[in-house]
């Protein structure tokens, strides 16, 4: 008994396209340039009082420094684990954990932002 299987060829004349040939797409002409990647700040935490306090300190710090950066709050434990964070609240600036396990004051956040931006 042979284990070789016959190749499965489709009919050369059959096509989903009326012309019988595949369409050609020149993707390089249609692409628009992507905007420059914006720096992002994340607060990692379950949403407890300390986590919300850190988020508020970040908002006030950004106002003080006249920075227009996006802020996110990650509450999913699996997502937090991707950053290697075991204690919350944690502060992430551009993908780098700059603080974990303590609620920072506004002064602390300003200092960390100046060092990491």
C-alpha angles and dihedrals in degrees: 000000000000123000092200113115127207113251114253107234123183121220108273091218095054118091138151088231121078094228091058093237134090117261120250119231123192099202096178092067094048098049118103118208113264117240118254110275110262120223113251135204122204131192112205117204147103095263097264123149093270092050092051090046090054091049090051091049089052092051092050091046092053089051091049092050093042091236123152102206130147118251125204133184117213115200099164110106093209090055091048090052089058087066091049092244115153100167128044152253096050133173122217122191116189092340094310121112106230099171136015136175101022140072108243126216120236089256090054092049092049090052093049093047092051090050096046105037 
